[in-house]
Amino acid sequence: MDDSDPMPPPVEGGDPACWLPSLCANCGAMIEGPPGTACWRCGGTRREGDD
Ligand SMILES: [Zn+2]
């Protein structure tokens, strides 16, 4: 029988990756971060779901 060791993938703690990147409502730049993060390019607001 072939006994290959089950190698668990290395868990590299990096980014939470819980937030989906949004687009700036102003210039269309991709903004990553928690809701409310201002656009890094123009300082505008993210394009959240329409309310
Ligand atoms: Zn912008």
mmCIF file of the protein (N, C-alpha, C, O) and its ligand, coordinates in Angstrom:
data_MODEL
# 
_entry.id   MODEL 
# 
loop_
_entity.id 
_entity.type 
_entity.pdbx_number_of_molecules 
1 polymer     1 
2 non-polymer 1 
# 
_entity_poly.entity_id                      1 
_entity_poly.type                           'polypeptide(L)' 
_entity_poly.nstd_linkage                   no 
_entity_poly.nstd_monomer                   no 
_entity_poly.pdbx_seq_one_letter_code       MDDSDPMPPPVEGGDPACWLPSLCANCGAMIEGPPGTACWRCGGTRREGDD 
_entity_poly.pdbx_seq_one_letter_code_can   MDDSDPMPPPVEGGDPACWLPSLCANCGAMIEGPPGTACWRCGGTRREGDD 
_entity_poly.pdbx_strand_id                 A 
# 
loop_
_entity_poly_seq.entity_id 
_entity_poly_seq.num 
_entity_poly_seq.mon_id 
_entity_poly_seq.hetero 
1 1  MET n 
1 2  ASP n 
1 3  ASP n 
1 4  SER n 
1 5  ASP n 
1 6  PRO n 
1 7  MET n 
1 8  PRO n 
1 9  PRO n 
1 10 PRO n 
1 11 VAL n 
1 12 GLU n 
1 13 GLY n 
1 14 GLY n 
1 15 ASP n 
1 16 PRO n 
1 17 ALA n 
1 18 CYS n 
1 19 TRP n 
1 20 LEU n 
1 21 PRO n 
1 22 SER n 
1 23 LEU n 
1 24 CYS n 
1 25 ALA n 
1 26 ASN n 
1 27 CYS n 
1 28 GLY n 
1 29 ALA n 
1 30 MET n 
1 31 ILE n 
1 32 GLU n 
1 33 GLY n 
1 34 PRO n 
1 35 PRO n 
1 36 GLY n 
1 37 THR n 
1 38 ALA n 
1 39 CYS n 
1 40 TRP n 
1 41 ARG n 
1 42 CYS n 
1 43 GLY n 
1 44 GLY n 
1 45 THR n 
1 46 ARG n 
1 47 ARG n 
1 48 GLU n 
1 49 GLY n 
1 50 ASP n 
1 51 ASP n 
# 
loop_
_struct_asym.id 
_struct_asym.entity_id 
A 1 
B 2 
# 
loop_
_chem_comp.id 
_chem_comp.type 
_chem_comp.mon_nstd_flag 
ALA 'L-peptide linking' y 
ARG 'L-peptide linking' y 
ASN 'L-peptide linking' y 
ASP 'L-peptide linking' y 
CYS 'L-peptide linking' y 
GLU 'L-peptide linking' y 
GLY 'peptide linking'   y 
ILE 'L-peptide linking' y 
LEU 'L-peptide linking' y 
MET 'L-peptide linking' y 
PRO 'L-peptide linking' y 
SER 'L-peptide linking' y 
THR 'L-peptide linking' y 
TRP 'L-peptide linking' y 
VAL 'L-peptide linking' y 
ZN  non-polymer         . 
# 
_pdbx_entity_nonpoly.entity_id   2 
_pdbx_entity_nonpoly.name        ? 
_pdbx_entity_nonpoly.comp_id     ZN 
# 
_pdbx_nonpoly_scheme.asym_id         B 
_pdbx_nonpoly_scheme.entity_id       2 
_pdbx_nonpoly_scheme.mon_id          ZN 
_pdbx_nonpoly_scheme.ndb_seq_num     1 
_pdbx_nonpoly_scheme.pdb_seq_num     101 
_pdbx_nonpoly_scheme.auth_seq_num    101 
_pdbx_nonpoly_scheme.pdb_mon_id      ZN 
_pdbx_nonpoly_scheme.auth_mon_id     ZN 
_pdbx_nonpoly_scheme.pdb_strand_id   A 
_pdbx_nonpoly_scheme.pdb_ins_code    . 
# 
loop_
_atom_site.group_PDB 
_atom_site.id 
_atom_site.type_symbol 
_atom_site.label_atom_id 
_atom_site.label_alt_id 
_atom_site.label_comp_id 
_atom_site.label_asym_id 
_atom_site.label_entity_id 
_atom_site.label_seq_id 
_atom_site.pdbx_PDB_ins_code 
_atom_site.Cartn_x 
_atom_site.Cartn_y 
_atom_site.Cartn_z 
_atom_site.occupancy 
_atom_site.B_iso_or_equiv 
_atom_site.pdbx_formal_charge 
_atom_site.auth_seq_id 
_atom_site.auth_comp_id 
_atom_site.auth_asym_id 
_atom_site.auth_atom_id 
_atom_site.pdbx_PDB_model_num 
ATOM   1   N  N  . MET A 1 1  ? 0.848   -1.209 0.000   1.00 0.00 ? 1   MET A N  1 
ATOM   2   C  CA . MET A 1 1  ? 0.000   0.000  0.000   1.00 0.00 ? 1   MET A CA 1 
ATOM   3   C  C  . MET A 1 1  ? 0.873   1.244  0.000   1.00 0.00 ? 1   MET A C  1 
ATOM   4   O  O  . MET A 1 1  ? 1.965   1.265  0.568   1.00 0.00 ? 1   MET A O  1 
ATOM   5   N  N  . ASP A 1 2  ? 0.392   2.212  -0.611  1.00 0.00 ? 2   ASP A N  1 
ATOM   6   C  CA . ASP A 1 2  ? 1.131   3.460  -0.671  1.00 0.00 ? 2   ASP A CA 1 
ATOM   7   C  C  . ASP A 1 2  ? 0.722   4.351  0.498   1.00 0.00 ? 2   ASP A C  1 
ATOM   8   O  O  . ASP A 1 2  ? -0.431  4.760  0.632   1.00 0.00 ? 2   ASP A O  1 
ATOM   9   N  N  . ASP A 1 3  ? 1.703   4.627  1.325   1.00 0.00 ? 3   ASP A N  1 
ATOM   10  C  CA . ASP A 1 3  ? 1.363   5.455  2.488   1.00 0.00 ? 3   ASP A CA 1 
ATOM   11  C  C  . ASP A 1 3  ? 2.012   6.825  2.359   1.00 0.00 ? 3   ASP A C  1 
ATOM   12  O  O  . ASP A 1 3  ? 3.087   7.067  2.909   1.00 0.00 ? 3   ASP A O  1 
ATOM   13  N  N  . SER A 1 4  ? 1.375   7.689  1.654   1.00 0.00 ? 4   SER A N  1 
ATOM   14  C  CA . SER A 1 4  ? 1.919   9.045  1.518   1.00 0.00 ? 4   SER A CA 1 
ATOM   15  C  C  . SER A 1 4  ? 1.463   9.904  2.684   1.00 0.00 ? 4   SER A C  1 
ATOM   16  O  O  . SER A 1 4  ? 0.292   9.894  3.066   1.00 0.00 ? 4   SER A O  1 
ATOM   17  N  N  . ASP A 1 5  ? 2.400   10.638 3.235   1.00 0.00 ? 5   ASP A N  1 
ATOM   18  C  CA . ASP A 1 5  ? 1.997   11.429 4.407   1.00 0.00 ? 5   ASP A CA 1 
ATOM   19  C  C  . ASP A 1 5  ? 1.050   12.552 3.975   1.00 0.00 ? 5   ASP A C  1 
ATOM   20  O  O  . ASP A 1 5  ? 1.272   13.260 2.993   1.00 0.00 ? 5   ASP A O  1 
ATOM   21  N  N  . PRO A 1 6  ? 0.024   12.664 4.740   1.00 0.00 ? 6   PRO A N  1 
ATOM   22  C  CA . PRO A 1 6  ? -0.915  13.767 4.464   1.00 0.00 ? 6   PRO A CA 1 
ATOM   23  C  C  . PRO A 1 6  ? -0.307  15.094 4.895   1.00 0.00 ? 6   PRO A C  1 
ATOM   24  O  O  . PRO A 1 6  ? -0.231  15.419 6.080   1.00 0.00 ? 6   PRO A O  1 
ATOM   25  N  N  . MET A 1 7  ? 0.119   15.843 3.892   1.00 0.00 ? 7   MET A N  1 
ATOM   26  C  CA . MET A 1 7  ? 0.759   17.121 4.232   1.00 0.00 ? 7   MET A CA 1 
ATOM   27  C  C  . MET A 1 7  ? -0.259  18.248 4.201   1.00 0.00 ? 7   MET A C  1 
ATOM   28  O  O  . MET A 1 7  ? -0.764  18.625 3.144   1.00 0.00 ? 7   MET A O  1 
ATOM   29  N  N  . PRO A 1 8  ? -0.546  18.772 5.371   1.00 0.00 ? 8   PRO A N  1 
ATOM   30  C  CA . PRO A 1 8  ? -1.486  19.902 5.413   1.00 0.00 ? 8   PRO A CA 1 
ATOM   31  C  C  . PRO A 1 8  ? -0.841  21.135 4.789   1.00 0.00 ? 8   PRO A C  1 
ATOM   32  O  O  . PRO A 1 8  ? 0.347   21.390 4.981   1.00 0.00 ? 8   PRO A O  1 
ATOM   33  N  N  . PRO A 1 9  ? -1.610  21.872 4.064   1.00 0.00 ? 9   PRO A N  1 
ATOM   34  C  CA . PRO A 1 9  ? -1.075  23.086 3.432   1.00 0.00 ? 9   PRO A CA 1 
ATOM   35  C  C  . PRO A 1 9  ? -0.618  24.074 4.486   1.00 0.00 ? 9   PRO A C  1 
ATOM   36  O  O  . PRO A 1 9  ? -1.295  24.261 5.497   1.00 0.00 ? 9   PRO A O  1 
ATOM   37  N  N  . PRO A 1 10 ? 0.503   24.697 4.267   1.00 0.00 ? 10  PRO A N  1 
ATOM   38  C  CA . PRO A 1 10 ? 1.006   25.690 5.230   1.00 0.00 ? 10  PRO A CA 1 
ATOM   39  C  C  . PRO A 1 10 ? 0.061   26.866 5.347   1.00 0.00 ? 10  PRO A C  1 
ATOM   40  O  O  . PRO A 1 10 ? -0.312  27.507 4.364   1.00 0.00 ? 10  PRO A O  1 
ATOM   41  N  N  . VAL A 1 11 ? -0.306  27.122 6.578   1.00 0.00 ? 11  VAL A N  1 
ATOM   42  C  CA . VAL A 1 11 ? -1.220  28.248 6.794   1.00 0.00 ? 11  VAL A CA 1 
ATOM   43  C  C  . VAL A 1 11 ? -0.407  29.499 7.063   1.00 0.00 ? 11  VAL A C  1 
ATOM   44  O  O  . VAL A 1 11 ? 0.191   29.661 8.127   1.00 0.00 ? 11  VAL A O  1 
ATOM   45  N  N  . GLU A 1 12 ? -0.403  30.354 6.101   1.00 0.00 ? 12  GLU A N  1 
ATOM   46  C  CA . GLU A 1 12 ? 0.360   31.591 6.258   1.00 0.00 ? 12  GLU A CA 1 
ATOM   47  C  C  . GLU A 1 12 ? -0.580  32.718 6.638   1.00 0.00 ? 12  GLU A C  1 
ATOM   48  O  O  . GLU A 1 12 ? -1.364  33.206 5.824   1.00 0.00 ? 12  GLU A O  1 
ATOM   49  N  N  . GLY A 1 13 ? -0.481  33.114 7.879   1.00 0.00 ? 13  GLY A N  1 
ATOM   50  C  CA . GLY A 1 13 ? -1.341  34.214 8.323   1.00 0.00 ? 13  GLY A CA 1 
ATOM   51  C  C  . GLY A 1 13 ? -0.984  35.488 7.592   1.00 0.00 ? 13  GLY A C  1 
ATOM   52  O  O  . GLY A 1 13 ? 0.106   36.034 7.761   1.00 0.00 ? 13  GLY A O  1 
ATOM   53  N  N  . GLY A 1 14 ? -1.870  35.935 6.816   1.00 0.00 ? 14  GLY A N  1 
ATOM   54  C  CA . GLY A 1 14 ? -1.598  37.153 6.043   1.00 0.00 ? 14  GLY A CA 1 
ATOM   55  C  C  . GLY A 1 14 ? -2.724  38.155 6.184   1.00 0.00 ? 14  GLY A C  1 
ATOM   56  O  O  . GLY A 1 14 ? -2.857  38.843 7.196   1.00 0.00 ? 14  GLY A O  1 
ATOM   57  N  N  . ASP A 1 15 ? -3.516  38.212 5.154   1.00 0.00 ? 15  ASP A N  1 
ATOM   58  C  CA . ASP A 1 15 ? -4.629  39.170 5.227   1.00 0.00 ? 15  ASP A CA 1 
ATOM   59  C  C  . ASP A 1 15 ? -5.907  38.441 5.608   1.00 0.00 ? 15  ASP A C  1 
ATOM   60  O  O  . ASP A 1 15 ? -6.110  37.288 5.225   1.00 0.00 ? 15  ASP A O  1 
ATOM   61  N  N  . PRO A 1 16 ? -6.741  39.094 6.338   1.00 0.00 ? 16  PRO A N  1 
ATOM   62  C  CA . PRO A 1 16 ? -8.009  38.508 6.743   1.00 0.00 ? 16  PRO A CA 1 
ATOM   63  C  C  . PRO A 1 16 ? -8.825  38.068 5.530   1.00 0.00 ? 16  PRO A C  1 
ATOM   64  O  O  . PRO A 1 16 ? -9.506  37.043 5.558   1.00 0.00 ? 16  PRO A O  1 
ATOM   65  N  N  . ALA A 1 17 ? -8.743  38.843 4.496   1.00 0.00 ? 17  ALA A N  1 
ATOM   66  C  CA . ALA A 1 17 ? -9.452  38.507 3.257   1.00 0.00 ? 17  ALA A CA 1 
ATOM   67  C  C  . ALA A 1 17 ? -10.927 38.274 3.507   1.00 0.00 ? 17  ALA A C  1 
ATOM   68  O  O  . ALA A 1 17 ? -11.534 37.361 2.948   1.00 0.00 ? 17  ALA A O  1 
ATOM   69  N  N  . CYS A 1 18 ? -11.472 39.088 4.329   1.00 0.00 ? 18  CYS A N  1 
ATOM   70  C  CA . CYS A 1 18 ? -12.902 38.978 4.598   1.00 0.00 ? 18  CYS A CA 1 
ATOM   71  C  C  . CYS A 1 18 ? -13.665 40.030 3.808   1.00 0.00 ? 18  CYS A C  1 
ATOM   72  O  O  . CYS A 1 18 ? -14.879 39.951 3.621   1.00 0.00 ? 18  CYS A O  1 
ATOM   73  N  N  . TRP A 1 19 ? -12.906 41.013 3.355   1.00 0.00 ? 19  TRP A N  1 
ATOM   74  C  CA . TRP A 1 19 ? -13.561 42.110 2.662   1.00 0.00 ? 19  TRP A CA 1 
ATOM   75  C  C  . TRP A 1 19 ? -13.402 41.953 1.170   1.00 0.00 ? 19  TRP A C  1 
ATOM   76  O  O  . TRP A 1 19 ? -12.328 41.635 0.660   1.00 0.00 ? 19  TRP A O  1 
ATOM   77  N  N  . LEU A 1 20 ? -14.476 42.180 0.504   1.00 0.00 ? 20  LEU A N  1 
ATOM   78  C  CA . LEU A 1 20 ? -14.407 42.135 -0.945  1.00 0.00 ? 20  LEU A CA 1 
ATOM   79  C  C  . LEU A 1 20 ? -13.986 43.497 -1.465  1.00 0.00 ? 20  LEU A C  1 
ATOM   80  O  O  . LEU A 1 20 ? -14.477 44.535 -1.021  1.00 0.00 ? 20  LEU A O  1 
ATOM   81  N  N  . PRO A 1 21 ? -13.083 43.468 -2.397  1.00 0.00 ? 21  PRO A N  1 
ATOM   82  C  CA . PRO A 1 21 ? -12.649 44.727 -2.972  1.00 0.00 ? 21  PRO A CA 1 
ATOM   83  C  C  . PRO A 1 21 ? -13.807 45.432 -3.664  1.00 0.00 ? 21  PRO A C  1 
ATOM   84  O  O  . PRO A 1 21 ? -14.577 44.824 -4.407  1.00 0.00 ? 21  PRO A O  1 
ATOM   85  N  N  . SER A 1 22 ? -13.908 46.704 -3.404  1.00 0.00 ? 22  SER A N  1 
ATOM   86  C  CA . SER A 1 22 ? -14.977 47.468 -4.024  1.00 0.00 ? 22  SER A CA 1 
ATOM   87  C  C  . SER A 1 22 ? -14.385 48.489 -4.978  1.00 0.00 ? 22  SER A C  1 
ATOM   88  O  O  . SER A 1 22 ? -13.190 48.782 -4.946  1.00 0.00 ? 22  SER A O  1 
ATOM   89  N  N  . LEU A 1 23 ? -15.226 49.005 -5.802  1.00 0.00 ? 23  LEU A N  1 
ATOM   90  C  CA . LEU A 1 23 ? -14.770 50.021 -6.734  1.00 0.00 ? 23  LEU A CA 1 
ATOM   91  C  C  . LEU A 1 23 ? -15.180 51.392 -6.233  1.00 0.00 ? 23  LEU A C  1 
ATOM   92  O  O  . LEU A 1 23 ? -16.243 51.572 -5.637  1.00 0.00 ? 23  LEU A O  1 
ATOM   93  N  N  . CYS A 1 24 ? -14.318 52.341 -6.487  1.00 0.00 ? 24  CYS A N  1 
ATOM   94  C  CA . CYS A 1 24 ? -14.621 53.707 -6.094  1.00 0.00 ? 24  CYS A CA 1 
ATOM   95  C  C  . CYS A 1 24 ? -15.776 54.218 -6.934  1.00 0.00 ? 24  CYS A C  1 
ATOM   96  O  O  . CYS A 1 24 ? -15.824 54.015 -8.147  1.00 0.00 ? 24  CYS A O  1 
ATOM   97  N  N  . ALA A 1 25 ? -16.696 54.879 -6.271  1.00 0.00 ? 25  ALA A N  1 
ATOM   98  C  CA . ALA A 1 25 ? -17.854 55.412 -6.988  1.00 0.00 ? 25  ALA A CA 1 
ATOM   99  C  C  . ALA A 1 25 ? -17.453 56.623 -7.801  1.00 0.00 ? 25  ALA A C  1 
ATOM   100 O  O  . ALA A 1 25 ? -18.197 57.089 -8.665  1.00 0.00 ? 25  ALA A O  1 
ATOM   101 N  N  . ASN A 1 26 ? -16.280 57.118 -7.514  1.00 0.00 ? 26  ASN A N  1 
ATOM   102 C  CA . ASN A 1 26 ? -15.849 58.357 -8.153  1.00 0.00 ? 26  ASN A CA 1 
ATOM   103 C  C  . ASN A 1 26 ? -14.964 58.096 -9.368  1.00 0.00 ? 26  ASN A C  1 
ATOM   104 O  O  . ASN A 1 26 ? -15.247 58.543 -10.480 1.00 0.00 ? 26  ASN A O  1 
ATOM   105 N  N  . CYS A 1 27 ? -13.888 57.361 -9.118  1.00 0.00 ? 27  CYS A N  1 
ATOM   106 C  CA . CYS A 1 27 ? -12.922 57.183 -10.196 1.00 0.00 ? 27  CYS A CA 1 
ATOM   107 C  C  . CYS A 1 27 ? -12.829 55.730 -10.646 1.00 0.00 ? 27  CYS A C  1 
ATOM   108 O  O  . CYS A 1 27 ? -12.189 55.427 -11.653 1.00 0.00 ? 27  CYS A O  1 
ATOM   109 N  N  . GLY A 1 28 ? -13.458 54.849 -9.911  1.00 0.00 ? 28  GLY A N  1 
ATOM   110 C  CA . GLY A 1 28 ? -13.482 53.467 -10.363 1.00 0.00 ? 28  GLY A CA 1 
ATOM   111 C  C  . GLY A 1 28 ? -12.272 52.671 -9.915  1.00 0.00 ? 28  GLY A C  1 
ATOM   112 O  O  . GLY A 1 28 ? -12.092 51.532 -10.343 1.00 0.00 ? 28  GLY A O  1 
ATOM   113 N  N  . ALA A 1 29 ? -11.436 53.249 -9.059  1.00 0.00 ? 29  ALA A N  1 
ATOM   114 C  CA . ALA A 1 29 ? -10.272 52.523 -8.574  1.00 0.00 ? 29  ALA A CA 1 
ATOM   115 C  C  . ALA A 1 29 ? -10.725 51.407 -7.638  1.00 0.00 ? 29  ALA A C  1 
ATOM   116 O  O  . ALA A 1 29 ? -11.766 51.505 -6.988  1.00 0.00 ? 29  ALA A O  1 
ATOM   117 N  N  . MET A 1 30 ? -9.926  50.347 -7.582  1.00 0.00 ? 30  MET A N  1 
ATOM   118 C  CA . MET A 1 30 ? -10.288 49.255 -6.706  1.00 0.00 ? 30  MET A CA 1 
ATOM   119 C  C  . MET A 1 30 ? -9.839  49.560 -5.293  1.00 0.00 ? 30  MET A C  1 
ATOM   120 O  O  . MET A 1 30 ? -8.665  49.837 -5.049  1.00 0.00 ? 30  MET A O  1 
ATOM   121 N  N  . ILE A 1 31 ? -10.767 49.508 -4.377  1.00 0.00 ? 31  ILE A N  1 
ATOM   122 C  CA . ILE A 1 31 ? -10.458 49.826 -2.985  1.00 0.00 ? 31  ILE A CA 1 
ATOM   123 C  C  . ILE A 1 31 ? -10.602 48.563 -2.158  1.00 0.00 ? 31  ILE A C  1 
ATOM   124 O  O  . ILE A 1 31 ? -11.652 47.921 -2.140  1.00 0.00 ? 31  ILE A O  1 
ATOM   125 N  N  . GLU A 1 32 ? -9.518  48.227 -1.475  1.00 0.00 ? 32  GLU A N  1 
ATOM   126 C  CA . GLU A 1 32 ? -9.580  47.060 -0.614  1.00 0.00 ? 32  GLU A CA 1 
ATOM   127 C  C  . GLU A 1 32 ? -9.557  47.510 0.836   1.00 0.00 ? 32  GLU A C  1 
ATOM   128 O  O  . GLU A 1 32 ? -8.829  48.435 1.197   1.00 0.00 ? 32  GLU A O  1 
ATOM   129 N  N  . GLY A 1 33 ? -10.335 46.867 1.641   1.00 0.00 ? 33  GLY A N  1 
ATOM   130 C  CA . GLY A 1 33 ? -10.371 47.225 3.049   1.00 0.00 ? 33  GLY A CA 1 
ATOM   131 C  C  . GLY A 1 33 ? -11.777 47.147 3.595   1.00 0.00 ? 33  GLY A C  1 
ATOM   132 O  O  . GLY A 1 33 ? -12.722 46.792 2.892   1.00 0.00 ? 33  GLY A O  1 
ATOM   133 N  N  . PRO A 1 34 ? -11.891 47.482 4.844   1.00 0.00 ? 34  PRO A N  1 
ATOM   134 C  CA . PRO A 1 34 ? -13.205 47.415 5.479   1.00 0.00 ? 34  PRO A CA 1 
ATOM   135 C  C  . PRO A 1 34 ? -14.130 48.464 4.893   1.00 0.00 ? 34  PRO A C  1 
ATOM   136 O  O  . PRO A 1 34 ? -13.686 49.468 4.337   1.00 0.00 ? 34  PRO A O  1 
ATOM   137 N  N  . PRO A 1 35 ? -15.414 48.216 5.024   1.00 0.00 ? 35  PRO A N  1 
ATOM   138 C  CA . PRO A 1 35 ? -16.396 49.182 4.531   1.00 0.00 ? 35  PRO A CA 1 
ATOM   139 C  C  . PRO A 1 35 ? -16.144 50.557 5.123   1.00 0.00 ? 35  PRO A C  1 
ATOM   140 O  O  . PRO A 1 35 ? -15.929 50.698 6.326   1.00 0.00 ? 35  PRO A O  1 
ATOM   141 N  N  . GLY A 1 36 ? -16.173 51.536 4.291   1.00 0.00 ? 36  GLY A N  1 
ATOM   142 C  CA . GLY A 1 36 ? -15.926 52.878 4.790   1.00 0.00 ? 36  GLY A CA 1 
ATOM   143 C  C  . GLY A 1 36 ? -14.556 53.394 4.418   1.00 0.00 ? 36  GLY A C  1 
ATOM   144 O  O  . GLY A 1 36 ? -14.251 54.575 4.586   1.00 0.00 ? 36  GLY A O  1 
ATOM   145 N  N  . THR A 1 37 ? -13.723 52.481 3.903   1.00 0.00 ? 37  THR A N  1 
ATOM   146 C  CA . THR A 1 37 ? -12.387 52.901 3.499   1.00 0.00 ? 37  THR A CA 1 
ATOM   147 C  C  . THR A 1 37 ? -12.475 53.872 2.336   1.00 0.00 ? 37  THR A C  1 
ATOM   148 O  O  . THR A 1 37 ? -13.151 53.615 1.340   1.00 0.00 ? 37  THR A O  1 
ATOM   149 N  N  . ALA A 1 38 ? -11.792 54.974 2.478   1.00 0.00 ? 38  ALA A N  1 
ATOM   150 C  CA . ALA A 1 38 ? -11.822 55.972 1.422   1.00 0.00 ? 38  ALA A CA 1 
ATOM   151 C  C  . ALA A 1 38 ? -10.935 55.530 0.270   1.00 0.00 ? 38  ALA A C  1 
ATOM   152 O  O  . ALA A 1 38 ? -10.001 54.748 0.445   1.00 0.00 ? 38  ALA A O  1 
ATOM   153 N  N  . CYS A 1 39 ? -11.239 56.030 -0.874  1.00 0.00 ? 39  CYS A N  1 
ATOM   154 C  CA . CYS A 1 39 ? -10.458 55.697 -2.057  1.00 0.00 ? 39  CYS A CA 1 
ATOM   155 C  C  . CYS A 1 39 ? -9.041  56.225 -1.903  1.00 0.00 ? 39  CYS A C  1 
ATOM   156 O  O  . CYS A 1 39 ? -8.818  57.366 -1.499  1.00 0.00 ? 39  CYS A O  1 
ATOM   157 N  N  . TRP A 1 40 ? -8.090  55.358 -2.239  1.00 0.00 ? 40  TRP A N  1 
ATOM   158 C  CA . TRP A 1 40 ? -6.687  55.746 -2.103  1.00 0.00 ? 40  TRP A CA 1 
ATOM   159 C  C  . TRP A 1 40 ? -6.292  56.705 -3.202  1.00 0.00 ? 40  TRP A C  1 
ATOM   160 O  O  . TRP A 1 40 ? -5.255  57.364 -3.126  1.00 0.00 ? 40  TRP A O  1 
ATOM   161 N  N  . ARG A 1 41 ? -7.100  56.778 -4.196  1.00 0.00 ? 41  ARG A N  1 
ATOM   162 C  CA . ARG A 1 41 ? -6.713  57.574 -5.343  1.00 0.00 ? 41  ARG A CA 1 
ATOM   163 C  C  . ARG A 1 41 ? -7.319  58.975 -5.264  1.00 0.00 ? 41  ARG A C  1 
ATOM   164 O  O  . ARG A 1 41 ? -6.615  59.975 -5.401  1.00 0.00 ? 41  ARG A O  1 
ATOM   165 N  N  . CYS A 1 42 ? -8.607  59.034 -5.047  1.00 0.00 ? 42  CYS A N  1 
ATOM   166 C  CA . CYS A 1 42 ? -9.263  60.331 -5.084  1.00 0.00 ? 42  CYS A CA 1 
ATOM   167 C  C  . CYS A 1 42 ? -9.913  60.683 -3.754  1.00 0.00 ? 42  CYS A C  1 
ATOM   168 O  O  . CYS A 1 42 ? -10.423 61.788 -3.570  1.00 0.00 ? 42  CYS A O  1 
ATOM   169 N  N  . GLY A 1 43 ? -9.886  59.727 -2.830  1.00 0.00 ? 43  GLY A N  1 
ATOM   170 C  CA . GLY A 1 43 ? -10.475 60.013 -1.524  1.00 0.00 ? 43  GLY A CA 1 
ATOM   171 C  C  . GLY A 1 43 ? -11.989 59.894 -1.541  1.00 0.00 ? 43  GLY A C  1 
ATOM   172 O  O  . GLY A 1 43 ? -12.672 60.271 -0.589  1.00 0.00 ? 43  GLY A O  1 
ATOM   173 N  N  . GLY A 1 44 ? -12.489 59.372 -2.624  1.00 0.00 ? 44  GLY A N  1 
ATOM   174 C  CA . GLY A 1 44 ? -13.945 59.229 -2.717  1.00 0.00 ? 44  GLY A CA 1 
ATOM   175 C  C  . GLY A 1 44 ? -14.441 58.077 -1.892  1.00 0.00 ? 44  GLY A C  1 
ATOM   176 O  O  . GLY A 1 44 ? -13.688 57.456 -1.142  1.00 0.00 ? 44  GLY A O  1 
ATOM   177 N  N  . THR A 1 45 ? -15.686 57.804 -2.034  1.00 0.00 ? 45  THR A N  1 
ATOM   178 C  CA . THR A 1 45 ? -16.294 56.729 -1.257  1.00 0.00 ? 45  THR A CA 1 
ATOM   179 C  C  . THR A 1 45 ? -16.453 55.486 -2.128  1.00 0.00 ? 45  THR A C  1 
ATOM   180 O  O  . THR A 1 45 ? -16.560 55.555 -3.352  1.00 0.00 ? 45  THR A O  1 
ATOM   181 N  N  . ARG A 1 46 ? -16.464 54.384 -1.461  1.00 0.00 ? 46  ARG A N  1 
ATOM   182 C  CA . ARG A 1 46 ? -16.626 53.128 -2.183  1.00 0.00 ? 46  ARG A CA 1 
ATOM   183 C  C  . ARG A 1 46 ? -18.047 53.013 -2.732  1.00 0.00 ? 46  ARG A C  1 
ATOM   184 O  O  . ARG A 1 46 ? -18.996 53.644 -2.265  1.00 0.00 ? 46  ARG A O  1 
ATOM   185 N  N  . ARG A 1 47 ? -18.122 52.196 -3.717  1.00 0.00 ? 47  ARG A N  1 
ATOM   186 C  CA . ARG A 1 47 ? -19.441 51.960 -4.293  1.00 0.00 ? 47  ARG A CA 1 
ATOM   187 C  C  . ARG A 1 47 ? -20.040 50.750 -3.618  1.00 0.00 ? 47  ARG A C  1 
ATOM   188 O  O  . ARG A 1 47 ? -19.807 49.615 -4.034  1.00 0.00 ? 47  ARG A O  1 
ATOM   189 N  N  . GLU A 1 48 ? -20.801 50.990 -2.588  1.00 0.00 ? 48  GLU A N  1 
ATOM   190 C  CA . GLU A 1 48 ? -21.424 49.885 -1.879  1.00 0.00 ? 48  GLU A CA 1 
ATOM   191 C  C  . GLU A 1 48 ? -22.717 49.521 -2.587  1.00 0.00 ? 48  GLU A C  1 
ATOM   192 O  O  . GLU A 1 48 ? -23.118 50.147 -3.568  1.00 0.00 ? 48  GLU A O  1 
ATOM   193 N  N  . GLY A 1 49 ? -23.339 48.515 -2.070  1.00 0.00 ? 49  GLY A N  1 
ATOM   194 C  CA . GLY A 1 49 ? -24.611 48.124 -2.664  1.00 0.00 ? 49  GLY A CA 1 
ATOM   195 C  C  . GLY A 1 49 ? -25.615 49.258 -2.571  1.00 0.00 ? 49  GLY A C  1 
ATOM   196 O  O  . GLY A 1 49 ? -25.693 49.963 -1.565  1.00 0.00 ? 49  GLY A O  1 
ATOM   197 N  N  . ASP A 1 50 ? -26.355 49.413 -3.604  1.00 0.00 ? 50  ASP A N  1 
ATOM   198 C  CA . ASP A 1 50 ? -27.344 50.488 -3.597  1.00 0.00 ? 50  ASP A CA 1 
ATOM   199 C  C  . ASP A 1 50 ? -28.350 50.286 -2.483  1.00 0.00 ? 50  ASP A C  1 
ATOM   200 O  O  . ASP A 1 50 ? -28.793 49.172 -2.205  1.00 0.00 ? 50  ASP A O  1 
ATOM   201 N  N  . ASP A 1 51 ? -28.685 51.365 -1.872  1.00 0.00 ? 51  ASP A N  1 
ATOM   202 C  CA . ASP A 1 51 ? -29.633 51.274 -0.769  1.00 0.00 ? 51  ASP A CA 1 
ATOM   203 C  C  . ASP A 1 51 ? -30.988 51.822 -1.187  1.00 0.00 ? 51  ASP A C  1 
ATOM   204 O  O  . ASP A 1 51 ? -31.924 51.830 -0.387  1.00 0.00 ? 51  ASP A O  1 
HETATM 205 ZN ZN . ZN  B 2 .  ? -11.551 57.158 -6.334  1.00 0.00 2 101 ZN  A ZN 1 
# 
